[in-house]
Amino acid sequence: MTDLYYSEYIELDTILNSQHPCSFEKMEDGNDEMLFIIIHQAYELWFKQIIFELDLARNIFVRGRINDNSGDMSNAVHKLKRIVKILELLNQQVNVLETMTALDFLEFRNYLLPASGFQSKQFRLIEAKLGLKMEERHKKEYYKNSRRGSLSENDSQEVNRVEGESTLKGLIIKWLERMPFFDEQYWADYVSTNDANANKFWSDYRKAYQTSLSDNESGRLAEFDKIFFNEGRGDIPPQAMQAALFITLYRDLPIFQMPFELLNTLSEIDELLSNWRYRHFMMVRRMIGIRAGTGGTSGAGYLEGTLSQHYAFREITEVATFLIERSKLPALPKVLKEKVSFNV
């Protein structure tokens, strides 16, 4: 058996011979297009790794049951936290690209038409696998493959296919809905502080939340009722929203520590993707001002719009709107506390 050689193992020759600038042939005549290509190739390699980790996490939740006594939850959180670290790196990588000035970019910009980062299938797959739906995207008409500079028909079909699969958000919603700790068996000895007859815990919590609101926040109570008892938030139903809030409130209890890490990591992923979009927006505005992007979008205007709209886990992050002080949390019944404390 022939010894494995480093460059062969990582196919280094293929990687190092994959940069083909359009604006020059001789290296001594080169400009910043080489930097531009390598930066984007590096992005795509990291996107591939994010998709790999994301699929591993999704495969854990797609089983339909998370065993708290196994490594399932820990493994899922570990994979998602690795995605967080990769996204932190991608944000830092913008610093290298920003060493290129607007005039440097103009030396080769027209050679790119109509290609653009908008056509990154892998980034669209990441968004789709996380749970960002096409109808929720800013300027969704840009995604029609009939438009010059949009995704190819094959890439568009793949993104649409992935949107129809079990997204991470959809799987998290089902996991939250399965949370068993609202079963009546755990609440038989719960003593309500306001003589509520039904749904005693949530009646108490609603009262405590109402008390915590300032005068100019009085409208939040109606919002609380809508989200946690009636309609839910976005595509997350009330039962799942209740579970997300409950985990966040009692995250110090042993059994909720890892689920809280999961929810918090999902918010981190959303935040870092937003940071990346912001860095991209600011860089594009500095490079081309308000000109159209090479792919035919409105350029910086399009990127700015995605900042406020392209979130997969907005509802989970905004659970913080409905928290109260830890010292004012209702005391849980003994039976439930024993259940969530890993007692044998």
Phi, psi and omega in degrees: 000130181287137178298139177285134181253141187310305185294330177288319182301315182264009179051050186297322180299320178297316181295313186285346177253025181252016178249114183229082181300145179269339189265355176201158178249315180273135183300326181291345177262009189290164176224202185280005179295326177299315177300315182301316181293312184296319178302314183286329174295319177297319176304312185294325176296317178291326175300319179300318180292321177300316179298319179300311180293321181296319179293323177297318178294318179297322180296332177290315183281338183288346179295337177094348179211128176259119181274112182294341180266005176246187180268012185305303184295318179299318179295318180297314179296321180300315179297317182290325177292329174295322176299320177303314181295322178295318180294325175299319178295318180297324176294321179291329181296334177301328180302323180290316180296329182286356172287348175275130180270171179300318179293324176299318181294321182297339179298334182226001187304314185293341177290341185278336188304137355262024180288150177196167177297342176303331184273012178290102180299320183297320179294321177295324178293321177301311179302316183292318181293328176292323179130009176283120185269154183301320183289347179265358184279146174292134180053055185298341178294338178295339187273359178288126187288356176283347182273133178297130181094359178269188176294149174293166181298318181295316179295319179297319179295322179293318178297317179297322179296317181295324178299333180276352178277182177285106179282162178300318180298315180298321179291323178295320178300313180297322177297316179297320181293335181277355184302123191272359193279005174259006177297144185300332183300334182272351188241011184299325183257017178286132180255117181283146179272351182229026175059033178289144181268329183226153178051050193301315182299311184290332174295317178294317183293321179300319180295317180294321179294318179301318180295330183281346185281140174280172183301321182276006176248013186301331180291345180294334182295317177297323177294320178301312180299318181297316186284318189261349181233336189243289190252343187081197181226123183060236178258016177257118183288166184305318183300318179290323177295321176300317181296318179297318179293316182298315178300318181293320181293319187247037184294343180284342178289140189310313186288342181263354184295315180287318174302322177295320176302320178299307182298319180294323179291323175300318177295322178297319179299314176303315183295316182289325174295321177295319177299319180296317178297321180295315179299319179296316178301312182295322180294315180296319179297324179287328183280317187233006180064235181250020176290160177293150177288164181297334180273002176094003175281180179281012175070236182300327179298318178296313182298322179296322179294326180291337183300323185264353189240330188269072175238133177272326189240034180305317184297321180291317179298321185280002171303332179303337178300334192245024177272157172235174180298142180304323183293344183254008180294140174300140178287132181281151179294155185301317182300317181290319180298323177293323181294323185265009184249014177059031178286142180269000000 
